[in-house]
Amino acid sequence: MPRAYPSYPYVEPESPGLTDEDIENVIKDFLSQNPTLSPIYGGPLDGVCRALNVDVEYSDKPNEILLEVPLDRKAVIWLPKNGKPRHDRLATGIGIGHWLLHVLYTRDLHPDHGVQALYQPSNPAVQQEARRFAFALLMPKDKFTQLWYEGRAQLCAETLNVPTQAVYDRAKWLDLSAPPPPEDDMPPPPEVEQPTTGTRPRVGRQI
């Protein structure tokens, strides 16, 4: 883990306020500059971290720091030592989001400070931006929508290698609903036989 008492202060990431379109554009620009990394459908994120010159390390509890950006060393994404692979992948995506969306902006505001993005941040809205980035990077809208309507959450989670809860969150943000069943699978409407005058209605099927 980072040294407990560095010789300079740290601040948490800050943000100018980014829209979903802004985040998508950041991802498009990054992938266009690194075409060998696109598309990222369930594969490892090692290449992304190398392209950004960010290390990934594992720490024992308490692992409070998600992204550590010192002034004099490489940035590090810290993952729990015994974490689940899909959760680690999502956490790495969030750390990458902080790095691309927030670090330069925060450094401009606090040039003599390190930056620490925490798992439990003081400002959850900034982490939500990084989380939206991770969702857009790891679960691209077109691919995600296709998988969602083919096999719902399980297929999305398995193919894109992300936690199932993240899949449901992504679907909610994209306002996706369950697909209607095919017409062949729809039960026929019940036929109601109208009684004729002076006769009793027949009950049950007519053989």
C-alpha positions in Angstrom: 0.0 0.0 0.0 1.1 3.6 -0.4 3.2 5.1 2.4 1.1 6.1 5.4 2.6 9.6 5.8 3.8 11.0 2.5 5.7 14.3 2.4 2.8 16.0 0.6 -1.0 16.1 1.0 -3.5 14.1 -1.0 -6.9 15.1 -2.3 -9.8 13.1 -3.7 -10.7 13.5 -7.3 -12.8 16.4 -8.5 -14.8 16.7 -11.7 -16.0 19.6 -13.9 -19.3 17.6 -14.4 -19.4 15.3 -17.3 -22.4 14.0 -19.3 -22.8 10.5 -20.7 -21.9 12.0 -24.1 -18.7 13.5 -22.7 -17.7 10.1 -21.2 -18.5 8.3 -24.4 -16.3 10.7 -26.3 -13.4 10.2 -23.9 -13.6 6.4 -24.5 -13.8 6.9 -28.3 -10.8 9.1 -28.3 -8.8 6.7 -26.1 -9.7 3.7 -28.2 -9.0 5.5 -31.5 -5.5 6.2 -30.2 -5.1 2.6 -29.1 -6.9 0.6 -31.8 -5.4 -2.8 -30.7 -7.5 -2.4 -27.5 -10.8 -2.1 -29.2 -13.3 -3.7 -28.8 -13.0 -4.7 -25.1 -15.6 -7.5 -24.8 -14.7 -9.4 -21.6 -11.0 -9.5 -22.2 -8.2 -8.5 -19.8 -7.6 -4.9 -19.0 -3.8 -5.3 -18.7 -3.2 -3.6 -22.1 -5.4 -0.7 -21.1 -3.5 -0.1 -17.9 -0.1 -0.4 -19.7 -1.3 2.1 -22.3 -2.1 4.5 -19.5 1.1 3.7 -17.6 -1.0 2.6 -14.5 0.0 -0.3 -12.4 -2.4 -2.8 -10.7 -1.5 -4.1 -7.3 -3.3 -6.1 -4.6 -3.6 -5.2 -1.0 -4.8 -6.8 2.3 -7.6 -5.2 4.2 -8.3 -2.4 4.8 -8.1 -1.6 1.1 -9.6 1.9 1.2 -7.8 3.3 -1.8 -9.0 2.5 -5.3 -6.6 4.7 -7.3 -3.4 6.2 -5.9 -1.7 8.9 -7.9 1.5 10.1 -6.2 3.5 13.1 -7.3 6.7 11.1 -7.8 5.7 7.5 -8.8 3.4 5.7 -11.2 -0.3 5.6 -10.5 -1.6 2.4 -9.0 -5.1 0.8 -9.0 -5.4 -1.1 -5.7 -7.6 -4.3 -5.7 -8.5 -6.5 -2.7 -6.2 -9.5 -2.5 -9.0 -12.0 -2.3 -11.5 -10.2 -4.6 -13.6 -11.9 -7.2 -12.3 -11.6 -10.8 -15.5 -9.9 -12.2 -15.5 -7.4 -9.3 -11.8 -6.7 -9.8 -12.5 -6.1 -13.5 -15.2 -3.5 -12.6 -13.1 -1.9 -10.0 -10.2 -1.6 -12.5 -12.6 0.0 -15.0 -13.6 2.6 -12.3 -10.0 3.3 -11.5 -9.3 3.9 -15.2 -12.3 6.2 -15.3 -10.9 8.3 -12.5 -7.6 8.4 -14.2 -9.0 9.6 -17.6 -11.8 11.8 -16.4 -10.6 13.4 -13.2 -6.9 13.2 -12.5 -5.7 16.0 -14.8 -8.5 18.3 -13.8 -7.8 17.7 -10.1 -4.0 18.2 -10.6 -4.8 21.6 -12.2 -6.7 22.6 -9.1 -4.2 21.1 -6.6 -0.8 21.0 -8.4 1.2 20.1 -5.3 -1.1 17.3 -4.1 -1.3 13.6 -4.8 -4.7 12.2 -5.7 -6.5 9.3 -4.0 -9.8 7.9 -5.3 -11.4 5.9 -2.4 -13.7 3.0 -2.4 -15.9 5.0 -0.1 -15.5 8.6 -1.4 -16.4 11.9 0.2 -18.3 12.8 -3.0 -20.1 9.8 -4.4 -21.1 11.8 -7.5 -17.5 11.8 -8.7 -17.3 8.1 -8.3 -20.5 7.7 -10.1 -18.9 9.4 -13.1 -16.0 6.9 -13.0 -18.5 4.1 -12.6 -20.5 5.3 -15.7 -17.2 5.3 -17.5 -16.4 1.7 -16.5 -19.9 0.6 -17.6 -19.5 2.3 -21.0 -16.0 0.9 -21.5 -16.7 -2.7 -20.3 -20.4 -2.9 -21.5 -20.5 -0.9 -24.7 -24.1 0.2 -25.5 -24.6 -1.6 -28.8 -23.0 -4.9 -27.7 -24.7 -4.8 -24.3 -28.2 -4.1 -25.8 -27.7 -7.0 -28.3 -26.7 -9.4 -25.5 -29.5 -8.2 -23.2 -32.2 -9.0 -25.7 -30.6 -12.3 -26.6 -30.1 -13.7 -23.1 -30.7 -11.0 -20.5 -28.4 -10.6 -17.5 -26.7 -14.0 -17.4 -25.5 -13.8 -21.0 -24.3 -10.2 -20.5 -22.4 -11.0 -17.3 -20.7 -14.1 -18.8 -19.8 -12.6 -22.2 -18.7 -9.2 -20.9 -17.1 -10.6 -17.7 -18.7 -8.3 -15.2 -20.8 -8.7 -12.0 -24.5 -9.5 -12.6 -25.5 -6.5 -10.4 -23.5 -4.2 -12.7 -25.4 -5.7 -15.7 -28.8 -4.8 -14.1 -27.5 -1.3 -13.2 -26.3 -0.8 -16.8 -29.7 -1.9 -18.2 -31.5 0.5 -15.8 -29.3 3.4 -16.9 -29.9 2.5 -20.6 -33.7 2.2 -19.8 -33.8 -1.3 -21.3 -36.8 -3.5 -20.7 -37.5 -7.1 -21.2 -38.1 -8.0 -24.9 -41.7 -9.0 -25.8 -42.1 -12.7 -26.5 -42.3 -13.8 -30.1 -45.8 -14.0 -31.6 -45.6 -17.8 -31.9 -45.0 -18.0 -28.1 -48.0 -15.8 -27.2 -51.0 -17.8 -26.0 -54.1 -17.3 -28.2 -56.8 -15.1 -26.8 -59.7 -17.0 -25.2 -62.6 -17.6 -27.5 -65.9 -16.7 -25.9 -68.9 -18.3 -27.5 -71.9 -16.0 -27.6 -75.2 -17.7 -26.6 -78.0 -17.5 -29.1 -81.5 -16.3 -28.1 -83.5 -19.0 -26.2 -80.5 -21.4 -25.7 -78.1 -21.9 -22.8 -74.4 -21.1 -23.4 -72.3 -24.2 -23.8 -69.6 -24.7 -21.3 -66.1 -26.1 -22.1 -64.6 -27.1 -25.4 -66.7 -28.2 -28.4 -65.6 -31.6 -29.5 
